[in-house]
Amino acid sequence: MNNKNTGLIATVAATVLCGCPGLFMCLFGALTAAGQGKLNEQPLSPTVGFGLVCLALIFILIPVGVGFFTMRKKPEGAETHTPTTPPPSA
């Protein structure tokens, strides 16, 4: 398996494990911040909603970062050069 396949698998896994829950958390946080969120028939504070929206944005940015760092092309000068001849001994 080459690096592109590994990067694609990591991006899909990050999307499923972080991106999708982040979207649902963002929706719940927005509803809670608007005063519509309830837990066991008691309204939640809008501060909890704003906190959930901020946390959800971090969760949504994780797959974006994973995709960027794993799928980008590496610069050509980043390869290490190994000399073909050994250094002269003293």
C-alpha positions in Angstrom: 0.0 0.0 0.0 1.5 3.4 -1.0 1.3 6.7 0.8 -1.7 7.9 -1.2 -3.9 5.0 -0.2 -2.8 5.4 3.5 -3.7 9.1 3.3 -7.1 8.4 1.8 -7.9 5.8 4.5 -6.8 8.2 7.2 -8.9 10.9 5.8 -12.0 8.7 5.5 -11.5 7.4 9.0 -11.1 11.0 10.4 -14.2 12.1 8.6 -16.3 9.3 10.0 -14.9 9.5 13.5 -14.6 13.3 13.9 -16.4 15.1 11.0 -19.8 13.5 11.2 -20.1 13.7 15.0 -18.8 17.3 14.7 -21.6 18.2 12.4 -24.3 16.8 14.7 -22.6 18.5 17.7 -22.7 21.8 15.8 -26.4 21.4 15.1 -27.2 20.5 18.7 -25.0 23.4 20.0 -26.7 25.9 17.7 -30.1 24.8 18.9 -29.0 25.0 22.5 -27.4 28.4 22.0 -30.7 29.6 20.5 -32.6 28.4 23.6 -34.2 25.3 22.1 -32.0 22.6 23.6 -33.4 20.5 26.5 -32.0 17.7 28.5 -34.4 15.8 30.7 -37.1 18.5 30.2 -34.8 21.2 31.6 -33.4 23.9 29.3 -29.7 24.0 28.8 -27.8 27.3 29.2 -26.9 29.1 25.9 -23.3 29.0 27.2 -23.3 25.3 26.8 -24.5 25.7 23.2 -21.7 28.1 22.4 -19.2 25.8 23.9 -20.5 22.9 21.8 -20.3 24.9 18.6 -16.7 25.8 19.3 -15.9 22.2 20.1 -17.7 21.1 17.0 -15.7 23.4 14.8 -12.5 21.8 16.1 -13.9 18.3 15.4 -14.8 19.4 11.8 -11.4 20.9 11.2 -9.6 17.6 12.2 -10.5 15.7 9.0 -9.6 18.8 6.9 -6.2 18.9 8.5 -5.7 15.2 8.1 -6.7 15.4 4.4 -4.4 18.3 3.8 -1.3 16.9 5.5 -1.7 13.3 4.1 -2.8 14.1 0.5 -0.5 17.0 -0.3 2.4 16.6 -2.6 5.8 16.7 -0.8 8.3 19.2 -2.0 10.9 17.7 -4.4 13.9 18.9 -2.3 12.7 17.0 0.8 14.3 13.7 -0.3 17.4 12.6 1.5 20.5 12.1 -0.6 22.8 9.3 0.2 26.3 9.5 -1.2 27.3 6.7 -3.5 31.0 6.7 -2.6 32.2 6.3 1.0 34.1 9.2 2.5 37.9 8.9 2.4 39.5 7.5 5.5 42.3 9.2 7.2 
